[in-house]
Amino acid sequence: MNIQIFGTKKCNDTKKAERFFKERGIKFQFIDMKEKGMSKGEFTSVAQANSGLENMINWECKD
């Protein structure tokens, strides 16, 4: 399984997700949305897996 975390370095929820996987020794890849973003293919794939755009965005994150 390939786990990818799409977020920003300052977002507390992103930090929590990283800590969760690190504590359990689970490998993951962090993609900084401010630096790289998603390709169209990645975006479509993630949107489908999450049942749409509304479920992909953390509206409470201010960063």
N, C-alpha and C positions, 0 to 999 in steps of 0.2 A: 504494500500500500504506500502511496506517495502522498504525504500530508503537506499541504501548502497553507501558509497563513498569509493572507493579504491584509495589510494594515499599515499603520504608521508607527514610527519608533516611540512617539510620545503618548500614544493611545493606551490607557490603562487596560482595556479589554485585550488588546494585542499582547501586552506584557503578561497578563494572566494566562493567556493561551500558551505563550512561549514557556512560561514557568511550569504549567501543567504537563506539557510534553517532556521538558527537560527533567523534571522530577521523576518521571516514569521511564526515562531512558529511551524515549521514542524519538526517532529521527524525524525532522521536519525541515521545510524550506520556508524562510521568511521572505516575502516580497514587499518591499516598501513602496506603497502606492504613490508617494510623493516623488520618488526617484524613477520608478519604472512603469508602474501601471500594469494593465492587462492587455494582451492582444485580443483581437475580436474573437478568435477561436476560444481562448481561455474564458473570456467573459460569457460567451454563449454556453459553454460547457458548465460553468459554475452556476449560471442562472437556471439552467435546466435541472441541475442536481438539487437546487434549493427552492424549486417551485416558483421561480420568478424573482424579479428585481427587488421587490419589497422585502423579501426575506434575506437579501444579501447585504443590506446597508444597516449599520448601527447608527440610527438617527440621534442617539444620545451622546455619541462621541463628538467632542468639540474641536478635535484637531484635524 
